[in-house]
Amino acid sequence: MILDALRESKPPFSPAQVVQEYSSLLDRYGIHEVTGDRYGGDWPREQFRNRGIRYEVADLPKTDLYRDLLPSINSARIELLDHPRLFNQLLSLERRTARGGRDSIDHPPQGHDDLANVVAGVSHLLEKKRSEPFFFAG
């Protein structure tokens, strides 16, 4: 896997403008489907749908995405961009154990993990695709 493009929008920004810019980038790559979290309710899904892009909700929470990203990085199955904010976000992720013994992986208080979350999500989706059976009839 090679990460080729990575974008981040920092506040203040217009969410509608961000969707427009990202939709244009997706179009240049021929991408018509995205996967994201539930943040913003139906608004992001509707905005992307209005631009001909299907928005699917991620099947794993970010803790699981982060946990599964580590083997992909360590085995060099994913090649990351030389992006200082991405590296900072990945390196500052923290594992916490709740009273019930459940682990969570997240950014520190007042921190951010948008870029790390995207990379973990993309890695998960590509690993999932890679493990799907492939049939060739010819």
N, C-alpha and C positions, 0 to 999 in steps of 0.2 A: 504494500500500500504506500502510495506517495501522496502526501498532503500538498496540494498545488496552490490553493488559495485560502486565505483566512481573513475574515473581516470582523471588525468590532465597532460598534457605535456607542460613544460615550455621551452621557447627558450633558447639556440639554440637547434633545433632538426631537424631531417630529416622527412618531412611530409610522405614520403613513408614508413619509419620505423614505424611511429606512426600508420598508417593505418594497417600495418602488425600486430603490437602488439594488437591493438584494435580488429582486426579481429579474432585473436587467442582467446582473452577473450570472444568475442561474440560466437565463436564456442563452447567454454566450457559450455556456458549457453544454447546452442541450439538456438541461435538467428540468423535469416537469413534476417532480415530487420531492418534498422535504419532510423531515421528521423533526419534531420538536417536543418541548414539554407542554404542560397545561397552562403555563403562565399566560395571563391575558384572556383566559376563557376562550370563547369562540371568535373573538376579534381577529387574532392572527390568521386563523384558518379561513375566515371569510375574506380577509384582505388578499391572501395568496390565491384563494379560489377565484376571486375576481380578476386575477392576472393569469389564469389558466394553470396554476400550480396547485397540486394536491398536497395538503398538509396532514400528515399522519402523526398521531401522538406516540411518543416513545413507549416501547414495551417494558423498559427497565428504568428504575429510579437511578439518579446519578451516582449513588453509593456503589451500586452494582457496576455501572459503567466504568467508574474510576478503578474499582478492584480488577476488572477484566482488562483494562488498558495496560496495566503494568507488564504482564507477560508479553504483550505485543511490542512494547517498547524494548524490553530486555532481550527479546529474541530477534530484534531488528526486522520484524514483520511490517513495521510502519516507519516511514521516513518523515520526520517532522521538519517544518520550515524553521529556519534560523530566526525565530521571532521572540525577542526578549520578554514581552508581556506573557506570551504563552508559557515560556519556561518558568517565569516567576509564578504564574498561577499554578502550574503543575507541581512545582517544588514547595509551594506553601500549603498544599492540601494537607489536612489533618484528619487522622483517624481517631474517633472518639468512641468509647464504649458507654452505653447508657446503663442505668441501674439494673435493667432487666437483662443485661448482657449482650444486647444487640449493638453491633458496630455500625457506625456511620462514617462516611468520608465526605468532607465538605471544606469549603474555604474557611479561614479564620474569621473571627468577628471583624466587621468592617472591611473584609476582603472581597475579592471578586473571583469568579471562576467561569465566566462566560466562554472564554476561548478554550479552557481546559475541558469544559463540558461538551463543547462542539466536537473537539478532537476525540474525546472518549466515545461520544455517540457515533461518529463516523466510523471509528475503528470497530465498534460493536456491529454496526450494520454491514460493513465489509466482511468481517469474520463470519457473520451469519450467512451472507451470500456465498462465501467460499465453501461453507460446509454443506450447502444445499446440493442434492444430487444433480448431476449433469448428464443428460442423455443426448447422444448425437445419432440422428438417423440419416443415412446418406447413401 
